[in-house]
Amino acid sequence: MREYLLTLCVTAAVTYLLTGPVRKFAIAAGAMPEIRARDVHREPTPRLGGIAMFFGLCAGLLVASHLTNLNQVFEKSNEPRALLSGAAVIWLIGVLDDKFEIDALIKLGAQMIAAGVMVMQGLTILWLPIPTVGTVALTQWQGTLLTVALVVITINAVNFVDGLDGLAAGMVCIAAAAFFMYAYRIWYSYGIEAAAPATLFAAILMGMCVGFLPHNMHPARIFMGDSGSMLIGLVLAAGAISITGQVDPDNLFGGSERSTVHGMVPIYIPLLMPLTIIAIPAADLILAIVRRTWRGQSPFAADRGHLHHRLLEVGHSHSRAVLIMYFWSALIAFGALAYSVNSASMWIVLGVVFLSAIGLLLLLLPRFTPRAPRWAESFVPPRYRRRKVLPEAEQAVATEDATDGVPAEGQEPEHRTPVAVGVSGVNGATAVGPRSRTAR
């Protein structure tokens, strides 16, 4: 565990320290596109944050290769080299896209090439754990097609959810944390060496996200761009492919020991866990494709209909929308993790149901205006405080001041234009929701 933590810290430190110089380089290189209609930030912000994340990945792999225990991952498996090769391809395409806006079909082809590079070096799905059936071996073509499909879906799912400051990096970090605990448990508790590469990938991915988040939280000073979102999507997919298609409990255990593994880690959990960690991004991806196709648009056409945009339209602030997405990502990922530890516990199910109810309450929060008790008013924002009753003299002065802007009889009232949803410059990045704001 200490070596994994060291790798995580080194990756985070390198990513964090390089993000500042990368920001200056992005500004000098002109990688600061104009604000588009679907954007929610109010000032041009440099991209190319993926450069720092890629070098953090390289530093993490380099450090891990020189550690005593993690060095065995590089000696017994070619998966770390396969990950680095695929990451280099997708990162290069992302950097070019952040600067020159590459066509969507070209990026899709590059994603397939990056997945193919990893497949050629051994990072592929060999078999699938199917519920009630067991482990099903795949042919070479089946494994290749499934691997490429999983990589492309994961990359685009993460890319689609990258719409608010700190959203993609935080959600992927939460997913990577749950995935690390799951993979580490299989590797350490049951001695399945095939799970070691996935554990290493998850630790490095956490370091990349943790190191970049301080620069990317609202208001963001730099965006990861496609060079970063596609990169962390590929690393996430690589871990899922490694743990799903490389670990085969049927061939490693037998008798009561095999039964113990299947009892504590159900055979379908290796298939379920990679899906849960991208559940929300994948749902956003599917909804976007259906929505755009229904309108007669290209599936790659950008719009403001993503889940995080809908949260802003409901009335959530930028930071609250991000935290709500964090909450649901953690609930799904760690709920699946808890279920893999003890699938027979009713307390886990009840806990997930209770937390889901809290999540629904948070989603509906803008629909009502809660007021804090008077003893807690000093600890909450002003919008949750009760209005104080003014003395009669002060109330008369306030009433007189309030009538100053009322037009006299027969005079035309001053025209006020409502601020449209998504207009920058109000309440941080956006002005959204039912708040009564007017502009002259």
Secondary structure, 3 states (H helix, E strand, C coil): CHHHHHHHHHHHHHHHHHHHHHHHHHHHHCCCCCCCCCCCCCCCCCCCCHHHHHHHHHHHHHHHHCCCCCHHHHHHCCHHHHHHHHHHHHHHHHHHHHHHCCCHHHHHHHHHHHHHHHHHCCCCCCEEEECCCEEEECCHHHHHHHHHHHHHHHHHHHHHHCCCCCHHHHHHHHHHHHHHHHHHHHHHHHCCHHHHHHHHHHHHHHHHHHHHHHHHCCCCCCCCHHHHHHHHHHHHHHHHHHHHHCCCHHHHCCHHHHHHHHHHCCCCHHHHHHHHHCHHHHHHHHHHHHHHHHCCCCCCCCCCCCHHHHHHHHCCCHHHHHHHHHHHHHHHHHHHHHHHHCCCCHHHHHHHHHHHHHHHHHHCHHHCCCCCCHHHHHHCCHHHCCCCCCCHHHHHHHHHHHHHHCCCCCCCCCCCEECCCCCCCCCCCCCCCCCCCEEC
